Amino acid sequence: MAAEEKKIRYDRETEIAYSKPQDALDMAEIIFCEYDIKNNVFVHRSRFHENIGIDHNVQTMGEVENDDVTILLEDKHKIMEAIEAVKNGIPRVEIECRVLTAEGYRWHRGLYKCVYDKEGNPESAYICFVDIHEKKIHEMELEHRIEREPLTGLLNRRTMEEKVNALSDTENGETAFLLTDIDDFKNVNNLYGHGYGDKVIIGIGKILQQVFKENSYISRMGGDELAVFVKNVPDRATFLEQVETYLNLVREYGREEGREISCSAGISFSAQICFDTMYKQADEALYMAKYLGKDRSFVYGAPVLAADGEEEPVLVKSDIKKVTNDMMDIFLRCAPNSMIFMEDLNTNITRWTAAAVDYFGFPGEYIRGFDRVWIPKIHPDDIDGYLDDIMDTREGRKKVHCYEYRVKNKYGEYVWIHCEGRIFHDDEKNIHIFMGMLNNYGSYINFDAGAEEH
């Protein structure tokens, strides 16, 4: 009888001893288990297994691998990677994942600590999960506020740049960078107020999110300028179809608002990811889209197409429809060695004097789509300022284009030039001719190996 009482007392003490740490773990909402590496099984030391419907405290690796419920599926790879790490002898691994609880999936921090045998081989691992849900949600909300632009909720420029550049070492496929803005947005603000302008920007942002859903970052770069970066572009044609869908939806949005609202877009494709490079290329392409009439897209490096869809040659012979020459001839008689240009804004044909053709190495005196020849010659640091000043002049915000910048001549040198030009209107007060003169201040620096100062 004494022996039986002793056994009962021992069993009771064992039960109490085992239940106390379980109770403590449960009170602290800690999930604790041991991974037996040699036998490839998990032994639960808290009552977590009971909470998720497991009627035994031992799970095999197969059961864990086939369990797509306990850990949120998109986080499960973290669990498997941590297990593999401790099996390979990594002393300590920390992860964050979402674990199923009575309240649904909640964020937990998991700690995996490897235990070694006498020979120093991995024998087991202690695994502990602590509920960090409220703290994690707070951190995520704070991060969202830091990364996002407050008006649209899109990424801000700094975050966009960081995320794009972070992919440079991991992505190998072709990527696309889309830069877009609202045509004549200044008029929208002036006519309907800045509050309505903000509403339009928000609407355009939502359209971008609707069209570019996968593998993309979408950002408000500033003002009415928004950008989309897409990785792993399957083919350019598909992406360009998405761009056209975007432009169509913007037009539809304008009709719904009872306004004429449209956007232009510049596109850069590249397998080499660099935010600055792709942004500048897309910016130049956006300028060309504006230059060709707005409400359209343009791909960096693409030829300008005529109305019939045929590619227009860069070089235009003098017997093709030309710029009106009377004004140019007067200047040439007065200053035959001057670098003067005159552009017909209706035909997109520019005529240059022989002195300019020779010095800059142009393909000829008459050139259609001249910006495709001129912009690549401008120093990268000066392109934005040049484009801004040109657009201000052509859209009437400035009476005279007056700008100093660096341009590469035929010798490969960057030279400082001062350019002055102005817009002349036709009888109906539409912009017609853009005429100007370049003053060459001399060499800035030699950028091409082997090129000589000139």
C-alpha positions in Angstrom: 0.0 0.0 0.0 2.8 2.4 0.8 4.5 1.6 -2.5 1.2 2.4 -4.4 0.8 5.7 -2.5 4.4 6.5 -3.3 3.8 5.9 -7.0 0.7 8.0 -7.1 2.5 10.8 -5.3 5.4 10.6 -7.8 3.0 10.7 -10.8 1.2 13.7 -9.3 4.5 15.5 -8.6 5.7 14.8 -12.2 2.4 16.1 -13.6 2.7 19.3 -11.5 6.3 19.7 -12.4 5.6 19.4 -16.1 2.4 21.5 -16.1 4.0 24.5 -14.3 6.4 25.5 -17.1 3.6 24.9 -19.6 1.3 27.2 -17.6 4.1 29.8 -17.4 4.7 29.6 -21.2 1.0 29.8 -21.9 0.5 32.8 -19.6 3.4 34.6 -21.4 1.9 33.6 -24.7 5.1 31.9 -25.7 5.3 29.0 -28.1 8.1 26.6 -27.2 9.2 23.4 -28.7 12.4 21.3 -29.2 13.5 20.1 -32.6 15.3 16.7 -32.3 17.6 16.8 -35.3 18.7 13.2 -35.2 15.2 11.8 -35.1 13.8 14.7 -37.2 10.8 15.3 -34.9 9.4 18.3 -33.0 8.4 18.1 -29.3 6.0 20.8 -28.2 6.7 22.0 -24.6 3.8 24.5 -24.5 0.2 23.8 -25.2 0.3 25.5 -28.5 -0.2 22.2 -30.3 -3.6 21.8 -28.5 -4.6 25.3 -29.6 -4.1 24.5 -33.3 -5.9 21.1 -33.1 -3.0 18.7 -32.7 -3.9 16.0 -30.2 -0.2 15.0 -29.5 2.8 17.0 -28.6 5.2 15.3 -31.1 5.2 16.2 -34.8 7.3 14.6 -37.5 9.1 16.7 -40.1 6.6 15.4 -42.7 3.7 16.7 -40.7 5.3 20.1 -40.4 6.1 20.2 -44.2 2.5 19.3 -45.1 0.9 21.8 -42.6 -0.2 24.8 -44.7 -2.3 26.3 -42.0 -0.4 26.9 -38.8 2.1 29.3 -40.4 0.7 31.8 -43.0 1.6 30.2 -46.3 3.6 33.1 -47.7 5.8 33.0 -44.5 6.3 29.2 -44.4 9.6 29.4 -46.3 11.1 31.3 -43.4 10.3 28.3 -41.1 11.8 25.8 -43.4 14.9 27.9 -44.0 15.4 28.3 -40.3 15.1 24.6 -39.7 17.6 23.9 -42.5 20.0 26.5 -40.9 20.1 24.9 -37.5 20.4 21.4 -39.0 23.6 22.7 -40.7 24.9 24.0 -37.3 24.1 27.7 -37.5 24.1 28.7 -33.8 21.2 31.1 -33.8 18.5 32.1 -36.3 15.7 34.7 -35.9 12.7 35.1 -38.1 9.4 37.0 -38.1 6.3 35.2 -39.4 2.5 35.1 -38.9 1.2 32.2 -36.8 -2.4 31.0 -36.5 -4.0 31.8 -33.1 -7.5 31.9 -31.7 -7.6 35.5 -32.9 -6.4 34.7 -36.4 -2.9 35.1 -37.8 -0.6 37.2 -35.6 3.0 38.3 -36.0 5.5 36.3 -33.9 9.3 36.5 -33.6 10.9 33.1 -33.7 14.3 32.2 -32.2 16.0 29.0 -33.2 19.0 28.1 -31.0 21.2 25.1 -31.9 22.4 22.6 -29.3 25.5 20.5 -30.0 26.6 17.0 -28.9 29.9 16.2 -27.4 31.5 16.0 -30.8 30.2 19.4 -31.7 27.6 18.2 -34.1 24.1 19.7 -34.2 21.9 17.5 -32.0 18.8 19.5 -31.4 17.4 23.0 -31.4 15.3 25.0 -29.0 12.6 27.0 -30.8 10.7 29.8 -29.1 8.0 32.1 -30.6 6.9 35.3 -28.9 3.8 37.3 -30.0 4.9 40.7 -31.3 1.8 41.5 -33.3 0.9 45.0 -32.0 4.6 46.1 -32.1 5.0 44.8 -35.7 1.8 46.4 -36.9 3.0 49.7 -35.4 6.4 49.4 -37.1 4.8 48.6 -40.4 2.5 51.6 -40.2 5.4 53.8 -39.3 7.4 52.4 -42.2 4.5 53.0 -44.5 4.3 56.6 -43.5 8.1 57.0 -44.1 8.0 55.4 -47.5 4.8 56.9 -48.8 3.9 60.2 -50.3 1.0 61.5 -48.2 -1.3 62.8 -51.0 -1.5 59.6 -53.1 -0.2 56.9 -50.8 2.3 56.0 -53.5 6.0 55.5 -52.8 8.0 58.7 -52.5 10.9 59.4 -54.8 13.6 58.5 -52.2 12.0 55.1 -51.5 11.4 54.4 -55.2 15.1 55.1 -55.9 16.2 52.8 -53.1 14.0 50.0 -54.1 15.0 50.1 -57.7 18.7 50.3 -57.1 18.4 47.4 -54.5 17.4 45.2 -57.5 20.5 45.8 -59.5 22.3 42.8 -58.1 19.3 40.4 -58.1 17.4 41.0 -61.3 18.7 39.7 -64.6 15.7 40.2 -67.0 14.6 43.3 -68.8 13.0 46.1 -66.8 10.9 49.1 -67.7 10.7 52.6 -66.3 7.7 54.8 -67.1 7.6 58.5 -66.3 4.3 60.3 -66.8 2.8 63.6 -66.1 -0.5 65.4 -66.7 -0.7 67.5 -69.9 -1.1 71.2 -69.3 -1.4 70.6 -65.6 -0.7 74.2 -64.9 -3.9 75.1 -66.7 -5.8 72.6 -64.6 -4.7 74.3 -61.4 -5.3 77.8 -62.7 -8.8 77.0 -64.0 -10.1 74.7 -61.3 -7.9 75.3 -58.3 -5.1 73.4 -56.6 -7.6 71.2 -54.7 -9.0 69.9 -57.9 -5.5 69.5 -59.2 -4.7 67.3 -56.2 -7.8 65.2 -56.9 -6.6 64.6 -60.5 -3.2 63.5 -59.3 -4.8 61.0 -56.9 -7.0 59.7 -59.7 -4.0 59.2 -62.1 -2.2 57.4 -59.3 -5.1 55.0 -58.8 -5.2 54.3 -62.6 -1.5 53.4 -62.5 -2.1 51.0 -59.6 -5.0 49.5 -61.5 -3.0 48.9 -64.7 0.5 48.0 -63.3 -0.4 45.4 -60.6 2.5 42.9 -60.8 6.2 43.2 -60.2 6.0 47.0 -60.0 6.9 50.0 -57.9 4.7 53.1 -58.4 5.8 56.5 -57.1 4.9 60.1 -57.1 8.1 61.8 -58.0 6.9 65.3 -57.2 4.2 67.7 -58.5 2.2 65.9 -61.2 5.0 63.6 -62.2 4.5 59.9 -61.4 6.7 56.9 -62.2 6.3 53.2 -62.6 9.2 50.7 -62.4 8.4 47.1 -63.7 10.8 44.2 -63.3 10.8 41.0 -65.3 9.1 42.5 -68.3 8.0 39.5 -70.5 8.1 41.5 -73.7 8.0 45.1 -74.7 4.8 44.8 -76.8 2.8 43.7 -73.7 4.2 46.5 -71.6 3.4 49.1 -74.3 -0.2 47.7 -74.5 -0.4 48.4 -70.7 0.8 51.9 -71.3 -1.8 52.5 -73.9 -4.4 51.1 -71.6 -3.3 53.6 -68.9 -3.5 56.5 -71.4 -7.0 55.4 -72.5 -8.2 55.2 -68.9 -6.9 58.7 -68.2 -8.9 60.0 -71.2 -11.9 58.2 -69.9 -11.3 59.6 -66.4 -11.3 63.1 -68.0 -14.6 62.5 -69.7 -16.2 61.3 -66.5 -15.0 64.5 -64.8 -16.3 66.6 -67.7 -12.8 67.9 -68.4 -10.1 67.4 -71.1 -7.5 65.4 -69.1 -4.7 63.5 -70.7 -1.2 62.3 -69.8 2.1 61.9 -71.7 4.5 59.1 -70.9 8.2 58.5 -71.5 9.5 54.9 -71.3 13.0 53.4 -70.8 13.8 49.7 -71.2 17.0 48.3 -69.8 18.5 45.1 -68.5 21.0 47.1 -66.5 19.1 48.5 -63.5 20.2 52.0 -62.5 17.6 54.5 -61.2 19.4 57.6 -62.4 20.1 56.3 -65.9 16.6 55.0 -66.5 15.0 58.1 -65.0 16.9 60.4 -67.3 16.2 58.3 -70.3 12.4 58.2 -69.5 12.5 61.9 -68.8 14.0 62.6 -72.3 11.4 60.2 -73.8 8.6 62.1 -71.9 9.9 65.3 -73.4 9.7 63.8 -76.9 6.1 62.7 -76.2 5.2 66.3 -75.2 7.1 67.6 -78.2 5.2 65.3 -80.6 1.8 66.6 -79.5 1.2 65.2 -75.9 -1.4 62.6 -75.0 0.9 59.8 -76.1 3.9 57.7 -75.1 7.4 57.6 -76.5 10.2 55.0 -76.0 13.7 56.3 -75.4 15.8 55.7 -78.5 12.8 54.9 -80.7 12.5 56.6 -84.2 9.9 59.2 -84.7 7.1 57.8 -86.9 5.2 59.7 -89.6 1.5 59.8 -89.8 1.4 56.8 -92.1 3.4 54.7 -89.7 6.6 54.8 -91.8 9.8 55.7 -90.0 10.9 59.2 -90.8 14.6 59.6 -91.7 16.7 61.8 -89.4 18.3 63.5 -92.4 15.9 65.4 -94.6 17.1 66.5 -98.1 16.7 70.1 -99.1 14.1 69.3 -101.8 11.7 67.9 -99.1 9.2 70.4 -97.6 11.5 72.8 -95.7 11.6 75.5 -93.2 10.7 78.9 -94.5 14.1 80.4 -95.5 13.6 84.1 -95.9 14.5 85.0 -92.3 17.4 82.5 -92.2 18.9 83.9 -95.4 18.9 87.4 -93.9 20.8 86.2 -90.9 23.3 84.3 -93.1 24.1 87.4 -95.2 24.8 89.3 -92.0 26.8 86.7 -90.2 27.8 83.8 -92.5 29.9 82.0 -89.9 27.3 82.1 -87.1 25.7 79.0 -85.7 22.0 79.7 -86.3 19.1 77.3 -86.3 15.4 77.7 -87.3 12.8 75.0 -86.6 9.4 74.7 -88.2 7.3 73.5 -85.2 4.5 72.2 -87.5 6.8 70.0 -89.7 9.4 69.2 -87.0 12.1 70.1 -89.5 15.1 72.2 -88.3 17.6 74.0 -90.6 21.1 74.7 -89.3 23.8 76.9 -90.8 26.9 75.3 -92.4 29.1 76.4 -89.5 26.9 74.5 -87.0 26.7 71.4 -89.2 30.4 71.3 -89.5 31.3 72.0 -85.8 28.8 69.6 -84.3 29.0 66.9 -86.9 25.3 67.0 -87.9 24.2 64.6 -90.7 23.0 67.6 -92.8 21.6 71.1 -93.0 17.9 70.0 -92.8 17.0 67.5 -90.1 13.6 66.1 -89.0 13.2 65.2 -85.3 16.3 67.2 -84.4 16.0 66.5 -80.7 17.1 62.9 -81.3 20.4 64.3 -82.6 20.8 67.2 -80.2 19.8 65.9 -76.8 22.3 63.0 -76.8 25.1 65.6 -77.3 24.1 67.6 -74.2 26.0 67.0 -71.0 23.9 64.7 -68.7 24.0 67.3 -65.9 22.5 70.0 -68.1 19.7 68.1 -69.9 17.0 68.7 -67.3 17.6 72.5 -67.3 17.7 72.6 -71.1 14.4 70.7 -71.4 12.7 72.8 -68.8 13.8 76.1 -70.4 12.7 74.9 -73.9 9.3 73.8 -72.6 8.8 77.1 -70.8 9.5 78.9 -74.0 7.4 76.8 -76.3 4.4 76.8 -73.8 4.6 80.6 -73.4 5.9 80.8 -69.9 9.0 82.6 -71.2 9.4 84.9 -74.2 13.0 84.0 -74.9 14.9 80.8 -74.6 18.1 81.9 -72.9 20.3 79.1 -71.4 24.0 78.2 -71.0 24.9 74.5 -71.2 27.5 72.0 -72.4 27.3 70.2 -75.7 29.6 67.7 -77.3 31.1 68.7 -80.6 32.3 66.5 -83.4 35.7 66.1 -81.7 34.1 64.5 -78.6 34.7 67.7 -76.5 32.1 69.2 -74.2 32.0 72.9 -74.9 30.1 75.7 -73.1 27.5 77.4 -75.3 25.1 80.2 -74.8 21.8 79.7 -76.7 19.2 82.4 -77.3 16.0 81.7 -79.2 12.4 82.8 -79.5 9.1 81.6 -80.8 7.4 83.3 -83.8 3.7 82.9 -84.4 1.7 82.6 -87.6 -1.2 84.9 -88.6 -3.6 82.9 -86.3 -1.2 83.4 -83.3 -0.2 79.7 -83.3 3.4 78.9 -82.6 5.2 78.4 -85.9 8.9 79.0 -86.0 11.5 78.6 -83.2 14.7 80.5 -84.2 17.9 80.9 -82.2 21.7 81.4 -82.2 24.5 79.6 -80.4 27.6 81.3 -79.0 30.5 79.0 -78.4 32.5 79.8 -75.3 35.1 77.0 -75.9 36.1 73.6 -74.5 35.0 72.5 -71.1 36.6 69.1 -70.6 37.6 66.2 -72.8 35.3 63.3 -72.1 36.4 61.0 -75.0 39.6 59.1 -74.9 42.0 60.3 -77.6 40.0 63.4 -78.4 42.0 66.6 -78.7 41.1 70.1 -77.4 39.6 72.3 -80.1 
